[in-house]
Amino acid sequence: MRTIQMVDLQTQYAAIKTDIDRGIQEVLDSAAFVKGPQVTRFAEHLQAYTGAKHVIPVGNGTDALQIALMALGLKEGDEVITPTFTFIATAEVVALLGLTPVVVDVDWETMNISVDAIRRAITPKTKAIVPVHLFGQCANMEAILQIAEEHHLYVVEDACQAIGAEYTFSDGHRQQAGTMGEIGCTSFFPSKNLGCYGDGGALFTNDDALAAQIKAIANHGMVVRYHHELVGVNSRLDSIQAAILDAKLPHLNEYTAARQAAAAYYDRAFANHPKMLVPGREKASTHVFHQYTLRLIGADRDRLKEGLAERHIPAMVYYPIPLHLQKAYQDPRYKQGDFPVAERLAACVLSLPMHTCLDEEQLQYITRSVLELIQ
């Protein structure tokens, strides 16, 4: 049996080595390492894939989130609602810009931001909602967009874990993660479903004016060379990473199907177990399974994780501390117990290996081991 990894990038690379190597060599031959034609080509292809009118590649997913909020012209003290159960970057960029992060609880089943919690958190200072499409499925975007319209709020989608996920609205029309709000953000970190071999990210928008603003901010606030109209940053996807992503993009649906098949295998193995719950699904969204995350009920998570490690099966806890309990984000408005669902999830979640190259032998060994070890 092949070594089990949380993310098996070596096997994935081996399958498309010729295309990856050709793309990298093209960049090396041209020496156009920054703003090469590969970046434009990849952006156009991703545009076609997602249906977004504009795709603006940047340096990483965190930059994408920061640039999105900068492009909206938010002012110091403006409140931005985001879930407390997520990776730190979502609140980090809000704080860095002098905005006020307002964290809210999440849904127990989907682990995505709670619509009811959003409604309760809105104040006259609220200017934006940043829903996180956690672990690979969209949040309840129809309800979130309705709330945003009612209260004249911006929606910035954190789709860093959900590229390729599709949301179906009640009228039947479908949109991809990151293309429904004013701006969507994604990450191309190597472990992501569409990952490069370094850092990378992108913003999506269907608004021409916002696209122009985003492009300028990402390029030092510059529209015409050496004419700086805005305070900006320096954030760009390099040509080698763009070439790698462009070689991978045609395989993204295939990668998604492989992840979904692995998730279905896990689901069948763990169905109706008294001490664990398989990932809940948002009914209107497909799930692309950036992570496969169990919720353990009355089981010793640390002991299970250690037992799996002894059998050479990696497992991870995403995320052990909600944002409101992180030292850097301690706030007198929040205390332990304020967000019971997020705190319960932080204490009981465990993510199993999930990637495009899991085979049946590995899946059988993982599931059998979990079932034997859980106590």
N, C-alpha and C positions, 0 to 999 in steps of 0.2 A: 504494500500500500504506500502511495506517495505521502510524504510528510504533510500533515494537516496544518494549514495556516489560516489566520483570520481573513487575510486577503492574499490570494496567490497571483501576484503580478508576474512572476517568472513564467508560469505556464501560459498565462494569457499572452505575454510577449512572444513566446515561442511560436504560438499559432499564427501570428501576423508579423513575424520578424521581417520578412522581405519588404512589406509595405512600410513598416516603421523605419527600417534602415534606409530605404530609398528616400523617404521624406527628410530624414536627418541629413543624409548626404547631399541632398539638393540645397539645403541651407548652407552647409559647409562649403560647397562649391561656389555658391553665390556670395558668401560672406555677408549677406544681408541679415544680420543677427537680430536687429531691432527694426520693427515696422516693415519686415519683408513681405513679399506677396503672399506667403503662406498664412499670415495673420488675416489678411483681407479675405482670402479664399475660405479659410475655416469659418470666419464670421458669416459669410454668405451661405455656406452649407448648413451651419447651425440655425441660421435664420429660416431657411427652408424647412429644416427638420421640426423646429418648434412652432413655426407659424408667427413668430414675433416679427413686427415690422422692422425693428432695429435690434441688432446684437452688437454690443460694444465690449470687446475683450479687455481685461485688466489683469493686474498682477496676481490677485488671489481673491478668494471669496469675501474675506474681511474688508479688503479695499472696496469691493463691489458694494457692500452694505454701507460703508462710510460715504462713498461717492453718491449713492442713491439719496441719502439723507441730506447731503450738501446740495444736491441738485434741486431739492424741493424748497430750498430757501428757508428752512426752519431756523428759529431764533433761540437764543439762550433762554432756558426756562420752559420752552415748549415741551409738552409731555408726549412720550411715545410708548404705546402699549405693546408689550411682548410677553411671551410665556416665561415662567420661571424655570421650567424644566426643559433645558436646551443647552447647547454649547455656549460658552461665555461670549463669543464674538458678537452675538446679537445685541447684548446690553453694552458691551465694551465700546462699540462705535457711538452709541447714543451718549454715553458718558464723556467720551473723548471730545465730542462736539459741543459740550456744555448744555446738552439737552437733558431732560429728566426722564430716566427710564421708569416706567410704571409696569411692574411685573404682575402677572395674573396666573391663576391656576390653570390646569389642563384637564382634559377628559381622561378618565380612567381607562376606557377601552382603546381609544386611538392614540392616546398620549400626546395629542395635538392640543393647541390652545382652545380653551373653553369659550364658546360664544357667549354664554351667560356671564362669565367672568369679565369678558370685554365690556359688555353693556354696563356692568356695575362700576367699572373703573373709569368710565368717561367723565371728564370734568370740562369746564370752560377752557382749560389750558391744553386739552388733548388736541393734537394735530395729526397724528399718524398711528397706524396699527402695523406692526411687523409680525405677521403670522409666520411660524416656522413649520415647514412641511417635514415633520420629524420622521426620521428612519426610512423615508421613501414614499410616503403617501401625503396627498394634499390635505390641508386643514379644510374645515367647512367653509369654503370660499363663497358660496352663494350667500350664506348668512352674513359673513364678514363684510362682503361688498355692500350688502343692503344696509348694515349698520353704518358703514363708512359714508354711504350716500345720505343717509338720514342726518348724520352729524357733520357732514362736509369735512371728512377726514381723508387723508392719503392712505393708500395701502401699498406697502413695500413687502413683497414676498421674499422670504428667505427660503429659496429652493435649492440650497447648497447640497441637500441630501436626496433630492427628488427629481433630478433631471429625467425626463421621459415619462413621468407620471401624468396621467390624464384625468381631468375633472369633467364630469357631465352635469350640466345645469338642468334644472327642472323643465326647461323648454326643449331639452334634447341636444343643445349645442355643446360642443366639447372644446376645451382648451387645455394646453399643457401647463404644468407647474411653471410658475415664473412669468406667465404671459397674461395674467388676469388683473393684477393691480396696476397702479400707475407705473411701477418699476418692479422688475424681478431680478433676483441676484442668484448666481450659482458659483460653485467652486469646482475647480479641476484638480484638487489635491489628489495625489496618486491613488489613494484608497477609494475615491469616489467612483460612482458607477461609470462615469466618463472622466477618467483621470489621466493627467499627463505625467511626466517623469520629473516633476519639480513642483513649483507653485503656479497657479493660474486661476482665473475666474472670469466672469462675464456679467454684464447687465443686459436685461431685456426691457424694451418699452415699445409701445405702439404710438407714442406721442412724439411728433417731429421736433417740437421745441425742447422737450426734455432730453431727447437723444442728442441734440446739439449741445445742450448744457452739460450733459454727462461727458461727452467727448472732450469738451473744453476743460472741465475740471480734472479729468484724468491726465491731461496734457499740460499741467502747470497753469491752468486757467487761460490757456492760449488758444485763440481762434485763428488769427493771422500771426505768422512767425514773429516772435519777439514782441508781440502786442498782447499784454496780459490783462484781460478784462475782468477776470475773476480770481479769487484766491483758490488755487487748485492744489493738486498733488501730482506726484509722478508715479503712475501705475500703468503698466503695460504688459501684455502677454508677449513673451519673446518668440521669435520665429521658429526655433527648434520645438518648443512646446506646442505651438500651433500646428506644426507639421505632424507631430505625434497624435494630437487630438483629431486632426483631419483624417488620419489613417484609422483611428478607432471609431469615429462617428458612424461609418456605415455598418458597424457591428453592434451598435448600441441596442437595437431591438432584440438581437440575438442574445446579448448579454443580459438584458432584462428578462427574457424568457427563461434563461438558465437560472437566474436568481429566483424567479417565481416557481420554477420546478423544485428547486431545493427547499424553498419555503413550504411548498405543498407536502413534500416528504416529511419535513419537521412537523407540520400540522397533523398529519395522519398519525405519526408516532406518539405525539403528546396529547392527542385529543382526549378530553374528559378526564385527564389526570387530576387527582384531588389536590395536588400540591403545586400545580403550575397552570398558567393560562397562556395560550398562544396569542400572538399579536392580534388585537382587535382591528377591524377594518372600517375605514370611512366609506360609507355606502356609495357615495358619489365619485369616489376616486379609485383609480387603479393603484396598486402598490408595487414599487420597483425594488423594494427590499435592499436599501443601502445597509440596513442592519436587520437581523432577525432577533427580536428581543422578547424573551420570556418574562412573565411576571410570576415570581415564586410566592406561594402562599403557605406560610407555616413551615418553610424549609430553610435550612442553614445555607445561605448563599455562599459565604466564604468557604465553607467546607466543600460544597459542590465544586466551586471554582478551583480549589486546590486539588480535589480529586481528579478533575478533568486534566489539570496541568500534569499530574503524575502519570496520566495516560497519554501525554503529549497532545492534548487537545486544548488549544487556546480558547479563552472566553474573556469577555470584557464587560465592565460596568459603565454604561453610558446612561445617566450621569450620576455620580455618587453624591453630589452636593448641589441642590437647587441654587439658582442665582441669588435669591434673597438671603441665603445663609453663607454665601461666599464672603470672606473677610474683606476683599476689595470693594464689595458692593453693599456692605452693611448700611442700613438705613433705618432711622428711628420710626419710619412708617410701618416697618415690617418686623415681625418676630417669628420665632419657631412656632409652628402650629397654625400660622395664617393661611397656608396653602396646603391643606392636608393631602390632596391627591398627589401633588408633585413630591411631597416629602415621603409619602408611602411608596411611590414609584422609585425614588432614589434609594430606598432601603431594600427594594425587592427585585429590581430588574437585572437580567443577565443576558448578554448578547452572545450568540453562538457563531461559529465560523460561517461567513456568508460571502460568496464571490462567484464568479462566472465558471469556475473550473472544478467545482465539487463533483465528485463522481459517486456512484451508488455505494461502492465499498466504503468510502469515507463517511458518507451520510449514515450508513448502517452502523458503523463503529461509533460515531458521535452519538446517535440517538440511543443505542443500546447502553452506552456508557452513562449518559444522563439518567436513564431510567434505573440503572443499577445503583447509581451513586446518590440520587436525591433522597433526602431524609427529612 
